[in-house]
C-alpha cells in the first residue's frame, strides 16, 4: 500500500496550489494522509475527488467549515499498520514520551504544525513522522513531503521528498 503524507499546506494563503510533484504522488498513492492546516476547503474537495483514499485531520489554522468535515485525531489501519494522525503534538522536547503515552495503540503517529520534517521512534516503538510542508517551508531549506509503503504490519520505504524553492530570477 503506497502512502503520501502531507501537512501544513495552507492553501491558498502560502501557495495557490500543491506543487506538481505532490499531485503526481497523489495520483500514485493508495492513501493520502493530511495532518492538518489545510486553511481552505477547496484542497479538501480536490483531494477527495482525486485521491483513491484520503485520511485527514484539522489543524489550528482550519476554521469551522474544515472542522465540520474533519476530526481532530484520525485513526486508521493501513497494510496492517495502526496509524494515528493529529496536527499538533506540542514542543519537540519530550515529544516521543508524550506521544507514546497519548497514542498507545498506534504504530505510527503522523503529525504536522511545525513545518519541520521529523522521523523518530519513541521508547516502546511508536514511530513519529512529520512530513513538513510542501507549500510553506518557513525556515527549512526546501519544501517537503513523505511517501511510504505499508504492508504486512510494517512501514517501509519511508522517503522524505524535497522541492527547492523557485528562483526569482533577480
Beta strands, then each sheet from edge to edge (+ up, - down):
strand 1: 2-6
strand 2: 31-34
strand 3: 54-56
strand 4: 73-78
strand 5: 81-86
strand 6: 108-111
strand 7: 118-121
strand 8: 127-130
strand 9: 142-151
strand 10: 154-164
sheet 1: 3+ 2+ 1+ 9- 10+
sheet 2: 4+ 5- 6- 8- 7+
end
